[in-house]
Amino acid sequence: MISEKGKRKLEYQGNVYYWYIENDKDGVPKMRIISDDKKLQLTRGFDSEMVISSMYIKEVLKKHFTK
């Protein structure tokens, strides 16, 4: 189980995912997506001027699962 504090929750294809933004060790913001069972953990860089929304996260998940 994932701690929900500071994370946003969304459902995609019947599974629950949490996503949030954190800075890496160099201070560069990274987007993290984690499944509720922790089997999927994605970390991606992004343009900090870009608006990150649930729709964008779903697109990232869609691309990940179509590989």
DSSP file (Angstrom, degrees, kcal/mol; ACC not computed):
  #  RESIDUE AA STRUCTURE BP1 BP2  ACC     N-H-->O    O-->H-N    N-H-->O    O-->H-N    TCO  KAPPA ALPHA  PHI   PSI    X-CA   Y-CA   Z-CA
    1    1 A M              0   0    0      0, 0.0     2,-0.3     0, 0.0    36,-0.1   0.000 360.0 360.0 360.0 140.0    0.0    0.0    0.0
    2    2 A I        -     0   0    0     34,-0.1     2,-0.4    32,-0.1    34,-0.0  -0.748 360.0-115.3 -97.2 140.2    1.2    3.5   -0.9
    3    3 A S        -     0   0    0     -2,-0.3    -1,-0.0     1,-0.1     0, 0.0  -0.639  22.2-155.1 -70.4 128.0    1.0    6.5    1.4
    4    4 A E    >   +     0   0    0     -2,-0.4     3,-2.2     2,-0.1     2,-0.2   0.567  52.5 122.3 -84.1  -9.0   -1.3    8.9   -0.3
    5    5 A K  T 3  S+     0   0    0      1,-0.3     3,-0.1     3,-0.0    -2,-0.1  -0.358  87.7   0.1 -62.3 123.5    0.1   12.0    1.4
    6    6 A G  T 3  S+     0   0    0      1,-0.3     2,-0.3    -2,-0.2    -1,-0.3   0.572 113.2 106.3  77.6   9.9    1.3   14.5   -1.2
    7    7 A K    <   -     0   0    0     -3,-2.2     2,-0.4    13,-0.1    -1,-0.3  -0.858  63.8-132.0-121.2 155.3    0.3   12.2   -4.1
    8    8 A R  E     -A   19   0A   0     11,-2.8    11,-2.4    -2,-0.3     2,-0.4  -0.865  21.9-144.3-105.3 142.8   -2.5   12.3   -6.6
    9    9 A K  E     +A   18   0A   0     -2,-0.4     2,-0.3     9,-0.2     9,-0.2  -0.833  22.9 165.8-109.4 140.4   -4.5    9.2   -7.3
   10   10 A L  E     -A   17   0A   0      7,-2.6     7,-3.0    -2,-0.4     2,-0.5  -0.989  28.3-131.2-148.2 158.5   -6.0    8.1  -10.6
   11   11 A E  E     +A   16   0A   0     -2,-0.3     2,-0.4     5,-0.2     5,-0.2  -0.927  23.9 176.8-111.3 134.0   -7.4    4.9  -12.0
   12   12 A Y  E >  S-A   15   0A   0      3,-2.7     3,-1.8    -2,-0.5    -2,-0.0  -0.973  70.3 -16.5-139.9 122.2   -6.3    3.6  -15.4
   13   13 A Q  T 3  S-     0   0    0     -2,-0.4     3,-0.1     1,-0.3    -1,-0.1   0.861 128.2 -51.6  51.0  43.0   -7.5    0.4  -17.0
   14   14 A G  T 3  S+     0   0    0      1,-0.2     2,-0.3     0, 0.0    -1,-0.3   0.457 117.8 106.6  80.3   1.2   -9.0   -0.8  -13.6
   15   15 A N  E <   -A   12   0A   0     -3,-1.8    -3,-2.7    21,-0.0     2,-0.4  -0.835  66.5-125.7-113.1 152.6   -5.7   -0.2  -11.7
   16   16 A V  E     -A   11   0A   0     -2,-0.3    20,-2.4    -5,-0.2     2,-0.3  -0.819  29.0-179.2 -99.1 133.5   -4.9    2.5   -9.2
   17   17 A Y  E     -AB  10  35A   0     -7,-3.0    -7,-2.6    -2,-0.4     2,-0.4  -0.944  14.5-152.0-129.1 151.2   -1.8    4.7   -9.7
   18   18 A Y  E     -AB   9  34A   0     16,-3.0    16,-2.9    -2,-0.3     2,-0.3  -0.950  15.4-174.5-119.8 143.7   -0.3    7.5   -7.6
   19   19 A W  E     +AB   8  33A   0    -11,-2.4   -11,-2.8    -2,-0.4     2,-0.3  -0.986  10.1 155.6-140.1 151.5    1.8   10.3   -9.1
   20   20 A Y  E     - B   0  32A   0     12,-1.9    12,-3.1    -2,-0.3     2,-0.4  -0.974  36.1-111.9-162.5 167.6    3.7   13.2   -7.8
   21   21 A I  E     + B   0  31A   0     -2,-0.3     2,-0.3    10,-0.2    10,-0.2  -0.919  36.7 166.4-110.6 133.5    6.6   15.5   -8.6
   22   22 A E  E     - B   0  30A   0      8,-2.6     8,-3.4    -2,-0.4     2,-0.3  -0.975  34.9-112.2-141.7 157.1    9.9   15.4   -6.6
   23   23 A N  E     - B   0  29A   0     -2,-0.3     2,-0.0     6,-0.3    -2,-0.0  -0.707  29.1-134.9 -88.2 139.5   13.3   16.8   -7.1
   24   24 A D    >   -     0   0    0      4,-2.6     3,-2.1    -2,-0.3    -1,-0.1  -0.140  43.8 -79.6 -79.1-173.8   16.2   14.4   -7.8
   25   25 A K  T 3  S+     0   0    0      1,-0.3    -1,-0.1     2,-0.1    -2,-0.0   0.731 133.7  51.6 -63.6 -21.3   19.5   14.7   -6.0
   26   26 A D  T 3  S-     0   0    0      2,-0.1    -1,-0.3     0, 0.0    -3,-0.0   0.386 121.2-105.9 -94.3   2.9   20.6   17.5   -8.4
   27   27 A G  S <  S+     0   0    0     -3,-2.1    -2,-0.1     1,-0.3    -4,-0.0   0.574  73.9 141.1  85.4   9.6   17.4   19.5   -7.8
   28   28 A V        -     0   0    0      1,-0.1    -4,-2.6    17,-0.0    -1,-0.3  -0.739  55.8-117.2 -86.9 127.7   15.8   18.7  -11.1
   29   29 A P  E     -B   23   0A   0      0, 0.0    17,-0.6     0, 0.0     2,-0.3  -0.422  35.0-173.6 -68.2 137.2   12.1   18.0  -10.9
   30   30 A K  E     -BC  22  45A   0     -8,-3.4    -8,-2.6    15,-0.2     2,-0.5  -0.964  21.2-130.6-129.3 146.1   11.0   14.5  -11.9
   31   31 A M  E     -BC  21  44A   0     13,-3.4    13,-2.6    -2,-0.3     2,-0.4  -0.843  23.6-163.0 -96.2 131.0    7.6   13.0  -12.3
   32   32 A R  E     -BC  20  43A   0    -12,-3.1   -12,-1.9    -2,-0.5     2,-0.4  -0.951   8.3-172.8-117.9 136.0    7.0    9.7  -10.4
   33   33 A I  E     +BC  19  42A   0      9,-2.4     9,-2.9    -2,-0.4     2,-0.4  -0.997   8.9 178.8-126.0 127.5    4.2    7.2  -11.1
   34   34 A I  E     -BC  18  41A   0    -16,-2.9   -16,-3.0    -2,-0.4     7,-0.2  -0.994  24.0-129.7-133.0 133.5    3.7    4.2   -8.9
   35   35 A S  E >   -B   17   0A   0      5,-2.4     3,-1.7    -2,-0.4   -18,-0.2  -0.429  31.2-110.8 -75.2 157.8    1.0    1.5   -9.0
   36   36 A D  T 3  S+     0   0    0    -20,-2.4   -34,-0.1     1,-0.3    -1,-0.1   0.829 121.7  46.6 -59.3 -33.6   -0.9    0.7   -5.8
   37   37 A D  T 3  S-     0   0    0    -21,-0.3    -1,-0.3   -36,-0.1   -20,-0.1   0.414 110.3-124.8 -89.6   2.8    0.9   -2.7   -5.6
   38   38 A K  S <  S+     0   0    0     -3,-1.7    -2,-0.1     2,-0.2     3,-0.0   0.556  78.5 120.0  66.8  12.1    4.3   -1.1   -6.3
   39   39 A K  S    S+     0   0    0      1,-0.2     2,-0.5    -5,-0.0    -1,-0.1   0.798  71.5  50.8 -74.7 -27.3    4.9   -3.4   -9.3
   40   40 A L        +     0   0    0      2,-0.0    -5,-2.4     0, 0.0     2,-0.4  -0.954  62.8 166.9-113.8 124.4    5.2   -0.4  -11.6
   41   41 A Q  E     -C   34   0A   0     -2,-0.5     2,-0.4    -7,-0.2    -7,-0.2  -0.907   9.1-179.4-137.5 108.4    7.4    2.5  -10.7
   42   42 A L  E     -C   33   0A   0     -9,-2.9    -9,-2.4    -2,-0.4     2,-0.4  -0.875   8.2-171.3-109.5 139.0    8.1    5.1  -13.5
   43   43 A T  E     +C   32   0A   0     -2,-0.4     2,-0.4   -11,-0.2   -11,-0.2  -0.998  14.9 170.8-127.7 127.9   10.3    8.1  -13.1
   44   44 A R  E     -C   31   0A   0    -13,-2.6   -13,-3.4    -2,-0.4     2,-0.2  -0.986  29.4-129.3-138.0 145.9   10.4   10.7  -15.9
   45   45 A G  E     -C   30   0A   0     -2,-0.4     2,-0.3   -15,-0.2   -15,-0.2  -0.471  32.6-177.4 -79.7 163.7   11.8   14.1  -16.5
   46   46 A F        -     0   0    0    -17,-0.6     2,-0.6    -2,-0.2     6,-0.0  -0.985  37.6 -87.0-158.1 162.5    9.5   16.8  -17.9
   47   47 A D    >   -     0   0    0     -2,-0.3     3,-2.3     1,-0.2    -2,-0.0  -0.651  35.0-145.4 -74.0 118.2    9.4   20.3  -19.0
   48   48 A S  T 3  S+     0   0    0     -2,-0.6    -1,-0.2     1,-0.3     4,-0.1   0.647  97.7  59.5 -65.8 -13.7    8.8   22.3  -15.8
   49   49 A E  T 3  S+     0   0    0      2,-0.1    -1,-0.3     0, 0.0     2,-0.2   0.514  87.9  98.2 -88.2  -4.9    6.7   24.9  -17.8
   50   50 A M  S <  S-     0   0    0     -3,-2.3     2,-0.6     1,-0.0    -4,-0.0  -0.579  78.8-121.6 -84.4 143.7    4.3   22.1  -18.8
   51   51 A V        -     0   0    0     -2,-0.2     2,-0.6     5,-0.0    -2,-0.1  -0.761  24.1-151.3 -85.4 123.4    1.0   21.6  -17.0
   52   52 A I        +     0   0    0     -2,-0.6     2,-0.3    -4,-0.1    -6,-0.0  -0.857  26.6 162.1 -98.6 124.7    0.9   18.0  -15.6
   53   53 A S     >  -     0   0    0     -2,-0.6     4,-2.1     1,-0.0     5,-0.2  -0.797  55.2 -96.1-132.5 173.8   -2.6   16.6  -15.3
   54   54 A S  H  > S+     0   0    0     -2,-0.3     4,-2.3     1,-0.2     5,-0.2   0.850 123.5  57.8 -61.1 -34.3   -4.3   13.3  -14.9
   55   55 A M  H  > S+     0   0    0      2,-0.2     4,-1.8     1,-0.2    -1,-0.2   0.913 106.5  48.1 -62.4 -41.9   -4.8   13.2  -18.7
   56   56 A Y  H  > S+     0   0    0      2,-0.2     4,-2.1     1,-0.2    -2,-0.2   0.913 110.3  51.5 -64.7 -43.2   -1.1   13.5  -19.2
   57   57 A I  H  X S+     0   0    0     -4,-2.1     4,-2.4     1,-0.2    -2,-0.2   0.897 108.1  52.3 -61.6 -40.8   -0.3   10.8  -16.7
   58   58 A K  H  X S+     0   0    0     -4,-2.3     4,-2.5     1,-0.2    -1,-0.2   0.875 107.9  51.7 -63.6 -37.0   -2.8    8.5  -18.5
   59   59 A E  H  X S+     0   0    0     -4,-1.8     4,-2.4     2,-0.2    -2,-0.2   0.898 109.0  50.4 -65.0 -40.5   -1.0    9.2  -21.8
   60   60 A V  H  X S+     0   0    0     -4,-2.1     4,-2.2     2,-0.2    -2,-0.2   0.926 112.4  46.9 -62.1 -44.7    2.3    8.3  -20.2
   61   61 A L  H  X S+     0   0    0     -4,-2.4     4,-2.5     2,-0.2    -2,-0.2   0.901 110.0  53.4 -64.0 -40.7    0.8    5.0  -18.9
   62   62 A K  H  X S+     0   0    0     -4,-2.5     4,-1.1     1,-0.2    -2,-0.2   0.928 110.6  46.5 -60.1 -45.6   -0.7    4.3  -22.3
   63   63 A K  H  < S+     0   0    0     -4,-2.4     4,-0.4     1,-0.2     3,-0.3   0.892 111.6  52.6 -63.7 -39.5    2.7    4.7  -24.0
   64   64 A H  H >< S+     0   0    0     -4,-2.2     3,-0.9     1,-0.2    -2,-0.2   0.921 111.7  44.8 -62.5 -43.9    4.3    2.5  -21.3
   65   65 A F  H 3< S+     0   0    0     -4,-2.5    -1,-0.2     1,-0.2    -2,-0.2   0.610 107.5  58.3 -80.9 -11.7    1.9   -0.3  -21.8
   66   66 A T  T 3<        0   0    0     -4,-1.1    -1,-0.2    -3,-0.3    -2,-0.2   0.422 360.0 360.0 -95.3   1.9    2.0   -0.3  -25.6
   67   67 A K    <         0   0    0     -3,-0.9    -1,-0.2    -4,-0.4    -2,-0.1   0.493 360.0 360.0 -66.2 360.0    5.7   -0.8  -25.8
